[in-house]
Amino acid sequence: MHIQDLEKDNPKTIRSWAMFDWANSAYNLVITSTIFPAYYTAITFSEDFGDVVHFFGYPIVNTALSNFALSIAYLIMAFALPFISAYADIRGRKKYFMKVFTYIGALACMGLFFFKLDTLEISIFLYALAAAGYIGGLAFNNSYLPLIATVDRQDKVSAQGFAYGYVGCVTLQLICFVFVLKPEWFGITDASFPARLSFFLVGAWWLGFSQIPFRRLPESRPSPIATGLSIMGKVKAEFVGVVKRIQTIPQIKRFLVPYFFYSMGVQTVMIVATAFGTKEIGLEMSELIAAILLIQLIAIAGAYVMSKLAKPLGNTMVLILVVSVWIFICVAAFYITTKIEFYLLALLVGAMMGGIQSLSRSTYSKLLPTDIEDTTAFFSFYDVTEKLAIVVGLFSFALIEQISHNIRYSALFMSVFFIIGIILLISLYRFERSVKKNHHA
């Protein structure tokens, strides 16, 4: 099948596309949010140095190190993605690069099977490499959304993708959960083995289930860029062309700016939630995993509820309401002290997480011109905005913790990003209303 033959709103194609979320969300849950952070925090804590580790001889707070590593990975990908996506559009290799990044991320996860304290440096590198693979694969997968669904169904299809992702990652998490909590059932005596096995399983899961969308989704066609240019010249022409076209769509520019700010908070909170629960609330690994599983299950409902609310209220208004709740979450995190309070806040995070991720993706997709096939370059700006937001968010979070040695101040500071985001969303909402008013007039 070629991309020009792709039938929109085809249920089989949509399910296949959603299976990529099923495949790679295991990384997001096990590596970013649950077992890896808990394992990492445990093995990098010592009686002599506390939560300070020596990375190439340099002393640094353990969670600050992991957050800095992710920040660097996101920063590199933020600069590289627009050019890689432009090259992919020119060559007609959307699916090819989707595969490349998937294999990089999955194999890096498998390499984390060897992560122990004496392999800290190489393991941090693999941790960052897995993040780069996840970012790249997801960016190319997102770019298929406007190609497989009509505008009126993109909210629902985006929600379906995230729902598949939440169910998929919870399924693998439960499998890993058995190894972590009941190692004696399998004759495991090495305390580190269950967590390291989980990292390997994430890579295998990611690789295996990604083959479903790889078989079904078509490769893109080369973009019609002027002949006589070198490859780099064509990449530059494609990139400049997309930038100029975005400049003609004020809604996109007005959306990406608030998206940048509220993504700083959303993505950072999701990444550091486990470390926060371990350090400040004293949750054991089983309690942490239970909390994260709860978040994922609630997020499924959140994604569908927000897509339903978007019809009567509009995407921007729903985003305003959701971001206002995120402000409350950050402030509440500064004050909570008990496990019950943590679980209640986790429920709220789950409901808001599913909604804001799904609705943000479909909102951007609906703003794209309907006559384009080279959606990869357009969606790279969406993904780059998110990744730059994560860089700033994680770096801010890590820096505040490194200076204050108090992760609560870092959590509270995230509310600043959400406040800026909601102010800009209100401006976008007013702009949209004025456009509609003028159109009807």
Phi, psi and omega per residue, in radians:
M1 nan 2.389 3.039
H2 -1.770 2.789 -3.028
I3 -1.120 -0.506 3.125
Q4 -1.229 -0.323 3.126
D5 -1.619 -0.002 -3.065
L6 -1.201 2.161 3.136
E7 -1.541 2.161 3.131
K8 -1.277 2.611 3.113
D9 1.126 0.366 3.059
N10 -1.336 2.079 -3.063
P11 -0.993 -0.692 -3.114
K12 -1.150 -0.735 3.113
T13 -1.136 -0.737 -3.140
I14 -1.113 -0.742 3.111
R15 -1.107 -0.727 3.133
S16 -1.109 -0.750 3.101
W17 -1.079 -0.755 -3.136
A18 -1.128 -0.431 3.135
M19 -1.167 -0.343 3.048
F20 -1.186 -0.659 3.030
D21 -1.109 -0.719 3.076
W22 -0.984 -0.760 -3.054
A23 -1.252 -0.887 -2.983
N24 -1.528 -0.231 3.126
S25 -1.187 -0.331 3.051
A26 -1.065 -0.657 3.063
Y27 -1.053 -0.836 -3.044
N28 -1.084 -0.595 -3.115
L29 -1.467 -0.983 -3.016
V30 -1.270 -0.779 -3.067
I31 -1.472 -0.786 -3.077
T32 -1.417 -0.660 -2.889
S33 -1.965 -0.492 -2.984
T34 -2.166 -1.521 -2.924
I35 -1.155 -0.781 -3.128
F36 -1.082 -0.880 3.125
P37 -1.028 -0.708 3.135
A38 -1.144 -0.784 3.117
Y39 -1.123 -0.784 -3.118
Y40 -1.066 -0.796 3.138
T41 -1.100 -0.675 -3.113
A42 -1.178 -0.834 -3.038
I43 -1.383 -0.266 3.133
T44 -1.735 0.166 3.071
F45 -1.818 2.344 3.128
S46 -2.418 2.750 3.120
E47 -1.181 -0.542 -3.099
D48 -1.334 -0.727 -3.027
F49 -1.997 -0.041 -3.107
G50 1.138 -2.260 -3.117
D51 -1.651 0.318 3.111
V52 -1.723 2.269 3.086
V53 -2.011 2.852 3.109
H54 -1.921 1.882 -3.098
F55 -1.799 1.916 -3.006
F56 0.909 0.645 3.082
G57 1.513 -0.110 -3.100
Y58 -1.695 2.191 3.140
P59 -1.307 2.303 -3.127
I60 -2.690 2.549 3.092
V61 -1.065 2.340 -3.012
N62 -0.963 -0.865 -3.111
T63 -1.238 -0.508 3.054
A64 -1.126 -0.687 3.123
L65 -1.071 -0.845 -3.123
S66 -1.138 -0.636 3.119
N67 -1.223 -0.660 3.076
F68 -1.126 -0.694 3.141
A69 -1.085 -0.773 3.101
L70 -1.126 -0.686 -3.141
S71 -1.043 -0.752 -3.141
I72 -1.127 -0.752 3.123
A73 -1.057 -0.789 3.141
Y74 -1.149 -0.667 -3.127
L75 -1.131 -0.794 3.113
I76 -1.045 -0.791 -3.125
M77 -1.186 -0.581 3.132
A78 -1.105 -0.660 3.114
F79 -1.368 -0.593 -3.044
A80 -1.430 -0.606 -2.999
L81 -1.015 -0.771 -3.130
P82 -1.017 -0.643 -3.119
F83 -1.371 -0.656 3.089
I84 -1.134 -0.751 -3.122
S85 -1.187 -0.647 3.086
A86 -1.120 -0.728 3.094
Y87 -1.092 -0.728 3.137
A88 -1.087 -0.700 3.112
D89 -1.159 -0.711 -3.132
I90 -1.114 -0.798 -3.083
R91 -1.470 -0.201 -3.064
G92 1.226 0.819 -3.033
R93 -2.239 0.693 3.107
K94 -0.978 -0.937 -3.094
K95 -1.210 -0.580 3.127
Y96 -1.010 -0.847 -3.123
F97 -1.272 -0.509 3.025
M98 -1.043 -0.709 3.093
K99 -1.191 -0.800 -3.090
V100 -0.991 -0.862 -3.123
F101 -1.174 -0.605 3.095
T102 -1.098 -0.794 -3.140
Y103 -1.138 -0.692 3.110
I104 -1.063 -0.871 -3.106
G105 -1.124 -0.772 -3.095
A106 -1.157 -0.750 -3.135
L107 -1.184 -0.603 3.076
A108 -1.119 -0.703 3.076
C109 -1.070 -0.754 3.098
M110 -1.056 -0.646 3.128
G111 -1.137 -0.428 3.112
L112 -1.202 -0.121 3.033
F113 -1.005 -0.474 -3.090
F114 -1.645 0.205 -3.074
F115 -1.304 1.953 2.935
K116 -2.352 3.026 -3.048
L117 -1.027 -0.596 -3.123
D118 -1.347 -0.091 3.048
T119 -2.010 0.504 -3.032
L120 -0.986 -0.825 -3.034
E121 -1.105 -0.887 -3.130
I122 -1.181 -0.555 -3.141
S123 -1.212 -0.665 3.071
I124 -1.123 -0.644 3.084
F125 -1.103 -0.789 3.118
L126 -1.126 -0.653 3.095
Y127 -1.034 -0.778 3.109
A128 -1.208 -0.659 -3.135
L129 -1.153 -0.678 3.087
A130 -1.079 -0.692 3.108
A131 -1.106 -0.726 3.125
A132 -1.091 -0.727 3.107
G133 -1.107 -0.719 3.122
Y134 -1.112 -0.792 -3.126
I135 -1.058 -0.855 -3.092
G136 -1.124 -0.815 -3.139
G137 -1.072 -0.744 -3.118
L138 -1.158 -0.649 3.138
A139 -1.059 -0.774 -3.132
F140 -1.265 -0.589 3.088
N141 -1.155 -0.743 3.117
N142 -1.006 -0.613 -3.059
S143 -1.181 -0.230 3.085
Y144 -1.408 -0.303 -3.032
L145 -0.957 -0.900 3.139
P146 -1.216 -0.192 3.130
L147 -1.576 -0.400 -3.085
I148 -1.824 -0.195 -3.093
A149 -2.407 2.480 3.046
T150 -1.259 2.821 -3.036
V151 -0.967 -0.720 -3.078
D152 -1.205 -0.246 -3.119
R153 -1.956 0.015 -3.035
Q154 -1.200 -0.586 3.052
D155 -1.052 -0.817 -3.109
K156 -1.173 -0.736 -3.124
V157 -1.181 -0.704 3.081
S158 -1.070 -0.750 3.108
A159 -1.105 -0.653 3.115
Q160 -1.100 -0.720 3.104
G161 -1.058 -0.827 3.132
F162 -1.152 -0.637 3.094
A163 -1.090 -0.784 3.063
Y164 -1.012 -0.734 -3.131
G165 -1.087 -0.770 -3.131
Y166 -1.146 -0.732 3.130
V167 -1.157 -0.752 -3.130
G168 -1.088 -0.802 -3.095
C169 -1.230 -0.590 3.089
V170 -1.152 -0.672 3.120
T171 -1.045 -0.863 3.125
L172 -1.184 -0.638 3.123
Q173 -1.042 -0.679 3.120
L174 -1.149 -0.665 3.082
I175 -1.085 -0.836 3.119
C176 -1.118 -0.625 -3.136
F177 -0.993 -0.688 3.132
V178 -1.098 -0.801 3.131
F179 -1.119 -0.688 -3.081
V180 -1.239 -0.741 -3.054
L181 -1.568 -0.449 -3.112
K182 -2.233 1.015 -3.112
P183 -1.119 -0.464 -3.126
E184 -1.140 -0.423 3.090
W185 -1.085 -0.455 -3.070
F186 -1.951 0.175 3.123
G187 1.221 0.451 -3.132
I188 -1.485 2.189 3.133
T189 -1.938 -0.405 3.097
D190 -1.341 2.008 -3.054
A191 -1.088 -0.444 -3.107
S192 -1.497 -0.261 -3.007
F193 -1.113 -0.768 -3.113
P194 -1.015 -0.752 3.128
A195 -1.157 -0.767 -3.121
R196 -1.165 -0.603 3.051
L197 -1.122 -0.646 3.118
S198 -1.068 -0.690 3.119
F199 -1.104 -0.712 3.121
F200 -1.139 -0.730 -3.133
L201 -1.122 -0.600 3.088
V202 -1.035 -0.818 3.133
G203 -1.075 -0.755 -3.130
A204 -1.161 -0.738 3.098
W205 -1.060 -0.825 -3.125
W206 -1.039 -0.850 3.135
L207 -1.126 -0.800 -3.034
G208 -1.128 -0.925 -3.063
F209 -1.314 -0.332 3.072
S210 -1.164 -0.345 -3.136
Q211 -1.142 -0.405 3.137
I212 -1.144 -0.964 3.077
P213 -1.166 -0.536 3.128
F214 -1.083 -0.606 3.131
R215 -1.329 -0.615 -3.002
R216 -1.584 -0.721 -3.070
L217 -1.282 2.418 -3.111
P218 -1.426 2.799 3.004
E219 -1.378 2.648 -3.135
S220 -1.407 2.873 3.078
R221 -1.615 2.582 3.075
P222 -1.033 2.501 3.112
S223 -1.319 2.548 -3.140
P224 -1.398 1.268 3.094
I225 -1.589 2.577 -3.077
A226 -0.927 2.367 3.108
T227 -1.301 2.907 3.137
G228 1.602 -0.108 3.110
L229 -1.698 2.666 3.014
S230 -1.259 2.975 3.123
I231 -1.024 -0.806 3.131
M232 -1.132 -0.596 3.084
G233 -1.131 -0.698 3.102
K234 -1.181 -0.702 3.106
V235 -1.071 -0.786 3.122
K236 -1.087 -0.743 3.138
A237 -1.091 -0.741 3.112
E238 -1.108 -0.804 -3.124
F239 -1.077 -0.846 -3.134
V240 -1.106 -0.672 3.126
G241 -1.088 -0.733 3.124
V242 -1.172 -0.734 3.124
V243 -1.038 -0.793 -3.134
K244 -1.111 -0.667 -3.128
R245 -1.213 -0.648 3.088
I246 -1.102 -0.623 3.141
Q247 -1.073 -0.414 -3.124
T248 -1.527 -0.057 -3.131
I249 -2.039 1.550 -3.039
P250 -1.039 -0.508 3.142
Q251 -1.109 -0.629 3.131
I252 -1.144 -0.829 3.136
K253 -1.068 -0.733 -3.110
R254 -1.240 -0.427 3.103
F255 -1.428 -0.733 -3.042
L256 -1.111 -0.537 -3.124
V257 -1.191 -0.927 3.068
P258 -1.116 -0.593 3.097
Y259 -1.041 -0.685 3.099
F260 -1.024 -0.804 -3.054
F261 -1.279 -0.811 -3.107
Y262 -1.287 -0.406 3.058
S263 -1.183 -0.539 3.062
M264 -0.945 -0.792 -3.112
G265 -1.309 -0.836 -3.058
V266 -1.047 -0.940 -3.055
Q267 -1.156 -0.677 -3.139
T268 -1.157 -0.791 3.125
V269 -1.034 -0.732 -3.140
M270 -1.102 -0.664 -3.087
I271 -1.286 -0.673 -2.995
V272 -1.699 -0.010 -3.060
A273 -1.006 -0.722 -3.104
T274 -1.161 -0.787 3.123
A275 -1.075 -0.658 3.117
F276 -1.118 -0.806 3.141
G277 -1.088 -0.631 3.135
T278 -1.238 -0.850 -3.027
K279 -1.310 -0.771 -2.968
E280 -1.697 -0.535 -3.080
I281 -1.814 -0.358 3.122
G282 1.353 0.553 -3.136
L283 -1.291 2.430 3.019
E284 -1.351 2.914 -3.086
M285 -1.023 -0.737 -3.128
S286 -1.090 -0.647 3.123
E287 -1.238 -0.662 3.098
L288 -1.111 -0.814 -3.125
I289 -1.093 -0.703 3.111
A290 -1.072 -0.727 3.140
A291 -1.131 -0.751 -3.119
I292 -1.196 -0.673 3.079
L293 -1.067 -0.707 3.105
L294 -1.065 -0.747 3.122
I295 -1.051 -0.784 -3.100
Q296 -1.119 -0.732 -3.113
L297 -1.178 -0.723 3.101
I298 -1.157 -0.572 -3.121
A299 -1.099 -0.549 3.099
I300 -1.031 -0.859 3.122
A301 -1.120 -0.693 -3.132
G302 -1.048 -0.728 -3.125
A303 -1.086 -0.782 -3.111
Y304 -1.264 -0.673 -3.139
V305 -1.109 -0.773 -3.130
M306 -1.143 -0.632 3.105
S307 -1.158 -0.575 3.091
K308 -1.244 -0.741 -3.129
L309 -1.151 -0.460 -3.100
A310 -1.123 -0.487 -3.125
K311 -1.134 -0.923 -3.131
P312 -1.394 -0.550 -3.026
L313 -1.683 -0.449 -3.042
G314 1.648 2.571 -3.076
N315 -1.033 -0.786 -3.051
T316 -1.143 -0.739 3.130
M317 -1.101 -0.716 3.109
V318 -1.110 -0.714 3.103
L319 -1.082 -0.677 3.102
I320 -1.066 -0.786 3.141
L321 -1.118 -0.734 -3.112
V322 -1.175 -0.752 -3.138
V323 -1.115 -0.604 3.102
S324 -1.095 -0.619 3.086
V325 -1.200 -0.641 3.102
W326 -1.083 -0.577 3.076
I327 -1.087 -0.786 3.094
F328 -1.054 -0.694 -3.126
I329 -1.053 -0.779 -3.119
C330 -1.130 -0.741 3.128
V331 -1.167 -0.742 3.140
A332 -1.105 -0.637 -3.132
A333 -1.056 -0.535 3.139
F334 -1.159 -0.492 -3.013
Y335 -1.804 -0.372 -3.030
I336 -1.149 2.533 -3.120
T337 -2.346 -0.320 -3.058
T338 -1.889 2.833 3.126
K339 -1.155 -0.651 3.127
I340 -1.071 -0.772 3.127
E341 -1.101 -0.666 3.117
F342 -1.113 -0.765 -3.141
Y343 -1.130 -0.701 3.121
L344 -1.129 -0.712 3.104
L345 -1.181 -0.602 3.104
A346 -1.093 -0.673 3.085
L347 -1.043 -0.761 -3.125
L348 -1.192 -0.702 3.095
V349 -1.050 -0.773 -3.138
G350 -1.043 -0.818 -3.119
A351 -1.090 -0.712 -3.114
M352 -1.368 -0.575 -3.107
M353 -1.107 -0.875 -3.133
G354 -1.059 -0.731 -3.101
G355 -1.179 -0.812 -3.032
I356 -1.257 -0.605 3.122
Q357 -1.197 -0.858 -3.102
S358 -1.119 -0.812 -3.066
L359 -1.230 -0.579 3.109
S360 -1.112 -0.788 -3.136
R361 -1.086 -0.808 -3.097
S362 -1.265 -0.542 3.100
T363 -1.084 -0.810 3.125
Y364 -1.134 -0.734 -3.126
S365 -1.043 -0.681 -3.121
K366 -1.219 -0.377 -3.130
L367 -1.443 -0.255 -3.104
L368 -1.276 2.609 3.067
P369 -1.034 2.456 -3.080
T370 -1.394 -0.138 -3.056
D371 -1.756 0.271 -3.074
I372 -1.866 2.558 2.998
E373 -1.868 -0.497 -3.095
D374 -1.455 1.094 -3.070
T375 -1.281 -0.281 -3.090
T376 -1.049 -0.844 -3.123
A377 -1.111 -0.674 3.105
F378 -1.129 -0.793 -3.109
F379 -1.254 -0.350 3.106
S380 -1.101 -0.544 3.117
F381 -1.200 -0.632 3.057
Y382 -1.112 -0.840 -3.104
D383 -1.211 -0.658 3.098
V384 -1.125 -0.698 3.093
T385 -1.022 -0.784 3.129
E386 -1.136 -0.754 -3.078
K387 -1.211 -0.672 3.052
L388 -1.113 -0.634 3.091
A389 -1.093 -0.730 3.116
I390 -1.129 -0.688 3.112
V391 -1.010 -0.899 -3.116
V392 -1.143 -0.749 -3.126
G393 -1.109 -0.873 -3.136
L394 -1.143 -0.729 -3.136
F395 -1.100 -0.747 3.109
S396 -1.092 -0.794 -3.137
F397 -1.057 -0.838 -3.112
A398 -1.149 -0.714 -3.103
L399 -1.137 -0.762 3.135
I400 -1.118 -0.712 3.115
E401 -1.181 -0.702 3.138
Q402 -1.078 -0.660 -3.119
I403 -1.369 -0.795 -3.031
S404 -1.604 -0.337 -3.012
H405 0.959 0.567 3.114
N406 -2.449 1.889 -3.065
I407 -1.205 -0.314 -3.141
R408 -1.172 -0.659 3.094
Y409 -1.111 -0.638 3.094
S410 -1.099 -0.774 -3.139
A411 -1.095 -0.747 -3.141
L412 -1.105 -0.653 -3.108
F413 -1.127 -0.466 3.128
M414 -1.042 -0.452 -3.129
S415 -1.100 -0.476 3.126
V416 -1.069 -0.739 3.140
F417 -1.121 -0.707 3.132
F418 -1.169 -0.654 3.134
I419 -1.111 -0.762 3.088
I420 -1.099 -0.744 3.140
G421 -1.044 -0.741 -3.085
I422 -1.241 -0.600 3.080
I423 -1.087 -0.754 -3.136
L424 -1.241 -0.584 3.082
L425 -1.158 -0.668 3.095
I426 -1.097 -0.693 3.082
S427 -1.100 -0.720 3.099
L428 -1.098 -0.743 -3.130
Y429 -1.070 -0.747 3.121
R430 -1.142 -0.662 3.107
F431 -1.113 -0.772 3.136
E432 -1.085 -0.698 3.129
R433 -1.159 -0.676 3.136
S434 -1.188 -0.629 3.100
V435 -1.121 -0.789 3.129
K436 -1.106 -0.698 -3.131
K437 -1.100 -0.792 3.131
N438 -1.153 -0.618 -3.139
H439 -1.144 -0.750 3.139
H440 -1.224 -0.557 -3.140
A441 -1.196 nan nan
